[in-house]
Structures are given as structure tokens and as C-alpha cells.
């Protein structure tokens, strides 16, 4: 795809990576701080320059229905197209200074994944949409090598990017941060409708999707909002789409806010299951994230923290009733 469009009469370009659709004059950067109009073309300033690189359990993304028990080479850069006041990685996401002394080519990133025995590459930590040209160049090579590609994203991609992703991306964990569009626009500097559009698009394109909602008491945890989110996932994405309900802990600009109570997550989980969702998980709290067969109730995957202590799936099926369990298992 073309990552930008030109507006000759205005001597500007439009960035096509996210739904801010930033219009930039020569020398200008977009909202993310790392995509720039340079000589009438879009230059991704962080291309080849990761700022964080680790090998993580894939469950940490969180992805519970993709190659459980394996690891993902995970990396991010500086910059973000959102301004979330609770960001856990704000030191890089809200930073725009690129350390050009660090350079990892797409080929080298794939080599690092293989050298570390990881089964996938996760584009994460900050918003990967803003370094999509770099991510795709890595992902295409990774796919050729038999590796999986994972996006951990706020879901503000353009429809053009979502369509383009279908050729190389295997899975995405998408944040559904609130059901209040005003909150998205005023606090997060994004937009709810765009996120919903991305979620629908990814499912339509055949990308495996799991949804995460960080529950912040008083901000996004009302029964009404939770019921609306659960209904959206069940009716527009599918009852098989896993929903991760995660506990907030004070960070960045929200140091004085309370931790999310376990009872709040349990209430949200009950609402999700009442809406018909088959796979509901609680995160950032000391509870098991087990997967059960929706038909016969057999314990299929026993998770303690990020560790898999049991996996009884047989070729992606329940060993007892043979129901196919939705996910990416090989």
C-alpha cells in the first residue's frame, strides 16, 4: 500500500497509517511525532530503531489463543498516536527523540527471533501502527520463515492498513479502552468509532483478534458500558473472540488513582459471560487464566500467571467432546 497521499495544491501529504490522517507540510511531523514529510514523502523516523526489545511469553501480550506456552520476540519504538494518561510504557510512547545509534534491519530482527527460539514477533510496547512500514517489512520475512506476527494495538489503524495487514499479520490484541467516544477524544486523543471499525475489519480479514479492556474504576467500568462492550464483541465480532479484562494500577499521570478491585473484574466477567462470550479472562490479578471447552466444560489450558501448567488440546480440539476451539494452535 501507499503510506501517504499527496495534496499538490496545498503542498502537503496525508499520512495513511492511522485515523488521525495527519496533513503535513514539508518538514512537519504528525501527531505521533515520528512520521515526517521529508521531500514530499512520508518518512518513518523510527524505521530500524527499536527502543525496547525483549523475549516475552505470548500470554503476556496478552494472547491466550495463539501458540500457548511459546515466546514472542517483542519490540517497540518511541512515539504514539494516543496520549493515554495511564500508559505503562509512557517513557517510550510519549518520547519523540530517536536513538539512531541502535539499528536493527528487518532481516536481523527475524534472525534474532529465530536465535532466541521464539515462535512469533510481537509489535508492541508503544503503538505499532506508527512504525507500520518497519513492522511490515519484518513481518513479511518472518512469515516466509514460518513465524507468526502479532500486533498489540490501540486499534486506530486506517482501513487501508487493516486490509494490508491481512497479507502478513496473524493475530492482534486490540485495546477497547472505553465505550465513551467523548472520553476517547478528550482524554486519549483517539476515537471509539475508529477502533470499532478496526476490530470489525480485522475479523473480516481473517486476522485472529483478542480484545483487552483495562478497567479503571469510575472511568469505564459502569454496568451500562460493560454491557455495551460485551454486546458489541458478541454480536459484531463473534462470541468466540476472547475478552481480557485487566486491572489498572497507578502509573504515569494517574498515580493517585486506586487499583482496580478484583470484584470489579469479576462483575465485568459476569456481564461478559451473560452476553454469551465464550472466553473471558481476568488480567493483572492473582487468578488463573484457564481455558475451558465451551461445550463440555473440560479444562483445556491451565494458566498460572504467564506459565502454562497444562495444555490438553488435541490439534486445536477438546480431547473429550472434540469441539474445535477457536484460535491459532499451530
C-alpha positions as CSV (number, residue, x, y, z in Angstrom):
1,X,0.0,0.0,0.0
2,X,1.0,3.6,-0.3
3,X,1.6,5.0,3.2
4,X,0.7,8.6,2.2
5,X,-1.2,10.7,-0.3
6,X,-0.1,14.0,-1.8
7,X,-2.1,17.2,-1.9
8,X,-0.2,19.1,-4.5
9,X,-2.3,22.3,-4.3
10,X,-1.6,22.5,-0.6
11,X,2.0,21.3,-0.8
12,X,1.1,18.7,1.9
13,X,1.0,15.0,2.3
14,X,-1.6,12.9,4.2
15,X,-0.3,10.1,6.4
16,X,-2.3,7.0,5.8
17,X,-1.1,5.0,8.8
18,X,-3.7,5.9,11.4
19,X,-7.1,7.6,11.5
20,X,-5.6,11.0,12.5
21,X,-4.8,11.3,8.8
22,X,-2.3,14.0,9.6
23,X,-1.7,16.6,6.9
24,X,1.9,17.7,6.9
25,X,3.8,20.4,5.2
26,X,7.4,19.9,4.3
27,X,9.4,19.2,7.4
28,X,6.4,18.6,9.6
29,X,5.8,15.6,11.8
30,X,2.4,14.0,12.6
31,X,0.6,13.6,16.0
32,X,2.8,10.5,16.7
33,X,5.9,12.6,16.5
34,X,7.8,10.0,14.4
35,X,6.3,10.2,10.9
36,X,7.5,13.2,8.8
37,X,7.0,14.9,5.5
38,X,10.5,14.8,4.1
39,X,10.9,16.0,0.5
40,X,7.3,15.4,-0.2
41,X,7.4,11.8,1.0
42,X,6.4,10.1,4.3
43,X,9.5,9.2,6.3
44,X,9.1,6.9,9.4
45,X,11.8,8.3,11.6
46,X,11.9,5.2,13.9
47,X,12.4,2.7,11.0
48,X,15.1,0.3,12.1
49,X,15.4,1.9,15.6
50,X,13.7,-0.1,18.3
51,X,13.8,1.4,21.8
52,X,12.7,-1.8,23.7
53,X,13.4,-5.4,22.8
54,X,12.6,-8.5,24.9
55,X,11.6,-12.1,24.6
56,X,8.2,-12.5,26.3
57,X,5.7,-15.3,26.9
58,X,3.0,-14.9,24.2
59,X,0.5,-14.9,27.1
60,X,1.9,-11.5,28.2
61,X,0.7,-9.7,25.1
62,X,-2.0,-10.9,26.2
63,X,-2.8,-13.6,23.6
64,X,-4.3,-16.8,25.1
65,X,-5.4,-18.5,21.9
66,X,-2.2,-18.4,19.9
67,X,0.5,-21.0,20.3
68,X,0.2,-21.2,24.1
69,X,3.4,-21.7,26.1
70,X,5.6,-20.2,23.3
71,X,7.6,-17.0,23.3
72,X,7.4,-13.9,21.2
73,X,10.3,-11.5,20.3
74,X,8.7,-8.3,21.4
75,X,9.8,-4.8,20.4
76,X,8.6,-1.2,20.2
77,X,9.9,2.2,19.3
78,X,9.4,5.7,20.6
79,X,6.2,7.6,19.7
80,X,2.5,7.0,19.9
81,X,-0.7,8.4,18.3
82,X,-2.6,8.4,21.6
83,X,-2.0,10.3,24.9
84,X,-3.3,7.9,27.5
85,X,-2.7,9.3,31.0
86,X,-2.4,5.7,32.4
87,X,0.2,4.4,29.9
88,X,2.5,1.8,31.4
89,X,5.2,2.5,28.7
90,X,5.0,6.3,28.7
91,X,8.8,6.6,28.9
92,X,8.9,5.5,25.2
93,X,5.4,6.1,23.9
94,X,5.5,9.8,24.8
95,X,9.1,10.2,23.7
96,X,9.9,11.5,20.2
97,X,13.8,11.5,20.3
98,X,15.0,8.6,18.2
99,X,18.2,6.9,19.2
100,X,19.7,6.3,15.7
101,X,22.8,4.6,17.2
102,X,20.6,1.5,17.5
103,X,19.8,-0.1,14.2
104,X,18.2,-3.5,13.6
105,X,17.3,-4.3,10.0
106,X,14.1,-6.3,9.2
107,X,16.3,-9.3,8.3
108,X,18.3,-9.0,11.6
109,X,15.0,-8.8,13.7
110,X,13.8,-12.1,12.2
111,X,17.2,-13.7,12.8
112,X,17.0,-12.5,16.5
113,X,13.6,-14.2,16.8
114,X,14.9,-17.5,15.5
115,X,18.1,-17.3,17.6
116,X,16.1,-16.9,20.7
117,X,13.8,-19.8,19.9
118,X,10.7,-17.6,19.7
119,X,7.7,-18.6,17.6
120,X,6.4,-15.2,16.8
121,X,7.3,-11.5,16.6
122,X,5.1,-9.0,18.6
123,X,5.0,-5.4,17.6
124,X,4.1,-3.9,21.0
125,X,5.1,-1.6,23.9
126,X,4.2,1.6,22.0
127,X,1.6,1.8,19.2
128,X,3.0,-0.3,16.3
129,X,0.8,1.4,13.7
130,X,3.1,4.4,13.8
131,X,6.0,2.2,12.6
132,X,3.9,0.1,10.3
133,X,6.4,0.3,7.3
134,X,9.1,-1.2,9.5
135,X,6.7,-3.8,11.0
136,X,5.5,-5.0,7.7
137,X,9.0,-5.4,6.2
138,X,9.9,-7.5,9.2
139,X,6.6,-9.4,9.2
140,X,6.8,-10.4,5.5
141,X,10.2,-12.0,6.1
142,X,9.0,-13.6,9.4
143,X,6.0,-15.2,7.6
144,X,8.3,-16.6,4.9
145,X,10.3,-18.3,7.8
146,X,7.2,-19.8,9.3
147,X,6.9,-17.4,12.2
148,X,3.7,-15.7,13.5
149,X,3.2,-11.9,13.6
150,X,1.3,-10.2,16.4
151,X,0.1,-6.6,16.7
152,X,-0.7,-5.2,20.2
153,X,-2.6,-2.1,19.2
154,X,-4.9,0.7,20.2
155,X,-6.9,-0.1,17.1
156,X,-6.6,3.3,15.4
157,X,-5.4,2.0,12.1
158,X,-6.8,3.2,8.8
159,X,-9.0,0.8,6.9
160,X,-6.2,0.7,4.3
161,X,-3.7,-0.5,6.8
162,X,-6.1,-3.2,8.1
163,X,-6.6,-4.5,4.6
164,X,-2.9,-4.5,4.0
165,X,-2.3,-6.4,7.3
166,X,-4.3,-9.4,6.1
167,X,-1.4,-10.5,3.9
168,X,1.1,-10.9,6.7
169,X,-0.4,-10.4,10.2
170,X,-1.6,-13.5,12.1
171,X,-3.1,-12.0,15.2
172,X,-3.8,-8.8,17.1
173,X,-4.7,-7.9,20.6
174,X,-6.7,-4.7,20.4
175,X,-7.5,-2.3,23.2
176,X,-11.1,-1.3,23.7
177,X,-10.4,1.3,26.2
178,X,-13.9,2.8,26.8
179,X,-17.4,2.9,25.4
180,X,-17.5,6.7,25.6
181,X,-16.4,8.5,22.4
182,X,-16.0,11.7,24.3
183,X,-13.5,10.0,26.7
184,X,-11.6,8.7,23.7
185,X,-11.4,12.1,22.1
186,X,-10.8,14.3,25.1
187,X,-8.6,12.0,27.3
188,X,-7.0,9.6,25.0
189,X,-6.9,11.7,21.8
190,X,-8.3,9.0,19.7
191,X,-11.8,7.9,18.7
192,X,-14.2,5.0,19.6
193,X,-15.7,4.6,16.1
194,X,-12.3,4.1,14.5
195,X,-11.5,1.4,17.0
196,X,-14.8,-0.4,16.3
197,X,-14.1,-0.1,12.6
198,X,-10.6,-1.6,13.0
199,X,-12.0,-4.5,15.1
200,X,-14.7,-5.3,12.5
201,X,-12.1,-5.0,9.7
202,X,-9.6,-7.3,11.3
203,X,-12.2,-10.0,12.0
204,X,-13.4,-9.7,8.4
205,X,-9.9,-10.0,7.0
206,X,-9.3,-13.3,9.0
207,X,-6.8,-11.9,11.5
208,X,-7.1,-13.6,14.9
209,X,-8.4,-11.0,17.3
210,X,-8.4,-10.8,21.1
211,X,-9.7,-7.7,22.9
212,X,-8.3,-6.1,26.1
213,X,-10.1,-3.6,28.3
214,X,-8.1,-2.0,31.1
215,X,-10.8,-1.4,33.7
216,X,-10.4,1.9,35.6
217,X,-13.0,2.3,38.3
218,X,-15.1,5.4,37.8
219,X,-13.9,5.9,34.2
220,X,-15.0,2.9,32.1
221,X,-16.5,0.3,34.4
222,X,-20.2,1.1,34.6
223,X,-22.6,-1.8,34.0
224,X,-24.1,0.0,31.1
225,X,-20.7,0.5,29.3
226,X,-19.6,-3.1,30.1
227,X,-22.9,-4.5,28.7
228,X,-22.5,-2.4,25.6
229,X,-18.9,-3.5,25.0
230,X,-19.8,-7.2,25.7
231,X,-22.7,-6.9,23.2
232,X,-20.5,-5.4,20.6
233,X,-17.9,-8.1,20.9
234,X,-20.5,-10.9,20.9
235,X,-22.7,-9.6,18.1
236,X,-20.3,-7.8,15.8
237,X,-17.1,-9.7,16.3
238,X,-18.2,-13.1,17.5
239,X,-18.8,-14.9,20.8
240,X,-15.5,-16.8,20.2
241,X,-13.4,-13.6,20.5
242,X,-11.5,-13.6,23.8
243,X,-12.0,-10.6,26.1
244,X,-9.2,-9.8,28.5
245,X,-10.4,-7.7,31.5
246,X,-7.3,-6.2,33.1
247,X,-6.8,-4.4,36.4
248,X,-5.5,-0.9,36.4
249,X,-2.5,0.0,38.5
250,X,-1.4,3.6,39.2
251,X,1.0,4.9,36.6
252,X,2.2,7.9,34.6
253,X,-0.3,10.7,35.2
254,X,-2.7,8.6,37.2
255,X,-0.6,7.9,40.2
256,X,-3.3,8.9,42.7
257,X,-6.0,6.7,41.2
258,X,-6.9,3.4,43.1
259,X,-6.1,0.0,41.9
260,X,-8.9,-1.9,40.2
261,X,-10.6,-4.3,42.7
262,X,-10.9,-8.0,41.9
263,X,-14.7,-7.6,42.5
264,X,-14.8,-5.1,39.7
265,X,-13.2,-7.5,37.2
266,X,-15.5,-10.3,38.4
267,X,-18.5,-8.1,37.8
268,X,-17.3,-7.4,34.3
269,X,-16.6,-11.0,33.7
270,X,-20.1,-12.0,34.7
271,X,-21.5,-9.4,32.4
272,X,-19.4,-10.7,29.5
273,X,-20.5,-14.3,30.1
274,X,-24.1,-13.2,30.3
275,X,-23.7,-11.6,26.9
276,X,-22.6,-15.0,25.6
277,X,-18.8,-14.6,25.3
278,X,-17.1,-18.0,25.5
279,X,-13.6,-16.9,26.5
280,X,-13.3,-14.3,29.2
281,X,-10.1,-13.7,31.1
282,X,-9.0,-11.5,34.0
283,X,-5.5,-10.0,34.0
284,X,-3.2,-8.2,36.4
285,X,-4.8,-10.1,39.3
286,X,-3.7,-13.3,41.0
287,X,-6.3,-15.6,39.4
288,X,-5.9,-18.4,36.9
289,X,-6.5,-17.6,33.2
290,X,-7.7,-21.0,32.3
291,X,-9.4,-22.0,29.1
292,X,-12.4,-24.4,29.2
293,X,-14.3,-26.1,26.5
294,X,-17.5,-24.1,25.9
295,X,-19.5,-27.2,25.2
296,X,-18.5,-29.8,27.8
297,X,-16.6,-27.7,30.3
298,X,-13.3,-29.6,30.2
299,X,-10.3,-27.7,31.4
300,X,-8.2,-27.4,28.3
301,X,-5.4,-25.0,29.2
302,X,-4.3,-24.3,32.8
303,X,-2.5,-21.0,33.2
304,X,-0.8,-19.8,36.3
305,X,0.4,-16.3,35.7
306,X,2.1,-16.5,32.3
307,X,3.0,-20.1,32.7
308,X,1.1,-23.0,31.0
309,X,0.9,-25.9,33.5
310,X,-1.5,-28.0,31.3
311,X,-2.5,-28.0,27.7
312,X,-4.7,-30.9,26.7
313,X,-5.8,-29.6,23.3
314,X,-5.5,-32.1,20.5
315,X,-5.0,-30.5,17.2
316,X,-7.0,-27.5,18.4
317,X,-9.8,-29.6,19.6
318,X,-11.3,-30.6,23.0
319,X,-10.0,-34.1,23.8
320,X,-13.3,-35.1,25.4
321,X,-16.0,-33.8,23.1
322,X,-13.9,-33.0,20.0
323,X,-15.2,-29.4,19.7
324,X,-12.9,-27.2,17.7
325,X,-11.5,-24.5,19.9
326,X,-11.1,-21.1,18.2
327,X,-7.6,-19.9,17.9
328,X,-4.2,-20.3,16.2
329,X,-2.8,-23.5,17.6
330,X,0.0,-24.4,15.0
